[in-house]
Amino acid sequence: MTFSERFLEALHYEQWLRFYFLEDAPASEAGETAAAITVPEAAAARSRREEPQLSGILEGLRGREVSMERSRSVIFHYLAAAADMAHDGTELTQAVAKLAEDAAFRRSIDLFQSWVQELADGETSVNVPPAETGDTLERAPAGDLETVRAVRGTEAAEHAPGTEPAGGAETALLGTKAAQGAGAERQPVEENADIPSFRAWETAFRVWAERQRRQGN
């Protein structure tokens, strides 16, 4: 997996956590309200099993108050560890700066945010028709087959960051709506509702993106 692919996967995973597990946190003494990512153990265990490479992000955000700074710190620690870089070193900063200048990468973020917004507005669904899923299965790389198959049905689920690299490129990427979750408030999820796995979430996005490509969008 390339550095840019890891980055996108991390952004998608963080947004999945926000979309389905964001809950209001108790108000502070000053009366200020906040939100936290609250993932029940059953859902956390499933995620650790299905995407173990992302468990650091899960543990870094689970049960903690949501902020762009925290998400950025957790994601960059994940990227640094995966790429064998120092999380506060120039190598990671340069790699992120390069992505910030990559028009194709930024378009990928914008495309994903458009899908999340449609999902939040009820204009699309994570449940993909089998015919479209099958077509995506034929097009997918071998390593994605299990991910693509996962979207054919959702599963019932119950549901420490450190310092971040300095520089403006990180903010340019993680300051997007996709990273912040702005403008894409998730729909309330009933306690016992079926919550799609991250695999299903990712595959539904791929199917939607392929549909957009065919339509020339």
Buried (B, 14 or more C-beta within 10 A) or exposed (E): EEBBEBBBBBBBBBBBBBBBBBEEBEEEEEEEEEBBBBBBEEBBEBBEEBBEBBBBBBBBBBEBEBEBEBBBBBBBBBBBEBBEBEBBEEEBBEBBBEBBEEEEBBEBBEBBBBBBBBBBEEEBEBBBEEEBBEBBBEEBEEEBEEBBBBBBEBBEBBBEBEEBBEBEBBBBBBBBBBBBBEEBEBEEBEEEEEBBBBBBBBBBBBBBBBBEEEEEE
